[in-house]
Amino acid sequence: MPAQPHGNLIRLASGEIFPLLAERLTLGRRESCDIRLPYPNVSSLHCALNFRAGYWHIEDLNSTNGVRIKSQRVHKRLLMPGDQITIAKRHFKIEYNLPEGGDGEAIQDEPRNSPSTPSVQHANPADAER
């Protein structure tokens, strides 16, 4: 019996549907990626989609041209149904059903309304120099 999808990733320009069949999916130009995006501005291993506790998360895998959610560049981000994702100028939408009673607020990777510039804070300033 085939696996039930945990939702779909839809390419907006073509309407092409990628069923989300595993709990971790890689996206990129490589033949070995779960979702292959054979475009020159897509990195060979561009990003990953991770399904945790009923929610999809996206993670940029140090791509050259980045991942954007609603025009904001992100490194890791919780995805809500209907979110628009830009992967190196290719536009997608994620569709899935939220777990019952879930709004995702408790499991965000990055704040959904703030820039995703990494910041490291050290309790001891000497730690910052190691």
Beta strands, then each sheet from edge to edge (+ up, - down):
strand 1: 8-11
strand 2: 17-19
strand 3: 24-28
strand 4: 35-36
strand 5: 47-52
strand 6: 55-60
strand 7: 67-69
strand 8: 72-74
strand 9: 76-79
strand 10: 84-87
strand 11: 90-95
sheet 1: 2+ 1- 11+ 10- 7+ 8-
sheet 2: 4+ 3+ 5- 6+ 9-
end
